[in-house]
Amino acid sequence: MALFGAEIPFAENCGVQEIGLVDGKTQARLDTAAAQTNNVGVMHGGLLCTLLDVAMGSAARCLIGHPVMTLDIHVSFLSPAMAPIRAEGRVVRAGRSVLFCEAEATDQNGTPVAKASGIFKPARQASSSRNTQD
């Protein structure tokens, strides 16, 4: 399953779903299974970070037209997250070598549960074989 035109196996495994791309902003959704919650029964913070990272990275990739890599991400958790969660990512500024992005995640009532900022850089596709010397 492609997310905003790219195959992202880890995001697919986590259950991230594309909602759409509107005015340069990516919108994604995440429902959780019991195995994806923490010890108090809410969405695990790492899963929420993944959703925010995918939202920002996808906005950056859609803007420049090729893959990006996350250089830095900062996440602030605002309240416990209960599924379903929706995230919106956008590019704040695109420079020649890096892109600055932001994302916000909200619960089904529209209450913010987390926000993030990230720095991304254009990346080359990973090669399936490496050059090695014998």
N, C-alpha and C positions, 0 to 999 in steps of 0.2 A: 504494500500500500504506500503510495507516494504522499508526502506532506509538502504541499506547496511546490510540487514538481520534482522533489528529491526523495530518494529512498534513504531513510534514516532508521536502520534496523533497531537500534536501542530505543528510540522514541516509540516505534511501533510496538516493541515488546512491553514498554511501559503503559501502552494504551492511549497515547496522545493521538487525538483526532483533529483533522483540519476542519475549521468552520468556513473560513474564507479569507480573502484579501480585499480590503476596502480602503481606498485612498492611501495606499502604501502601508497600511497597518495589517499585520497578520492577526488572525483570530483563531485560537485553538481551544480544545476542550479536553478534559480528563475526568473520567469516572474511576473510582478506585474499587478494588476488590479487598476483601479482608486481609489478604496477604500483603497489601501495600499500605497498611496503616501502621502507626507507631504503637507503643505500649499503652497509650491512653485512648486509642480508638479513632484518632483523626489522621488525615493524610500525612504520610511521612514527609518530612521536610526535604529530603533528597529528591523525592518524586515531584514535589512542587518546584524545586530548583530546575529539574529537567524540563518541565512544562515552560517555565519562564525563559530558559536558555533556548529552547526550540522556537519560541515565539520571536525572540530577538534575532537569533541567527537566521531564521527564515525571512524576516523583514530585510535584513542586510543582504542575504543572497538574492532575494527577489529584486532589490534595488540595483545591484551591480551585475546580476545575470550569471554568476558562477559561485562555487562553494566558498564558504568562509570558515574560519577556525576561531573558537573562543580564546581570547588572550586573558581576559579578566571578567569576573562576574561578581557582583555584590547583591545579596538578597537580604531584604528586611521582611521578617515575618510579622504581620500586623494582628492577626487573630487566628484561632484554630480553623483549619480548612476541612470542610466536609463536602464530599462530592455531591453533585458535579461542580467542577471548577472551570472557569473560562479565563483565558489569558489573551491579552492584546499586546503585540510587540510593534515597536516602530524605530526607525532610524532617526536619531536626533541630529547627527551631523556625520556626513561622509567626507572623509579626507582622502588623500591619494593612497595612503598606506593602511589606514585604520578607519573603522566605522564605530561611532558611539551610538548605543541603543538603549532603550528603556522598555520595560514591560510591567504590566500590572495584572494581577490575578484577582478575580472576584468570585464569590460564591453565587448560588442560584438566586439570591436576593439582591445581588449587585453590591454586596458589602466587600470592600477590599480586604483580602486575606494576606497578600504579599505584594511587594514591588521589587523591581530589580533594575540595575544598570549594568551594562556590559560593554566591553571593547572587543571588536572582532577584526580579523584581518583576512584579506583574500587568500585563498588556499588553492593548491593544486590537488587534483585527485591522487589518492594513494595508489602507488603501483602494486600490482599483484605479485610481482617478483622484484627482488632487490639485486643490485649488482654486487657481487662479492668476488674478492680475489682469492684464488686458491694458493 
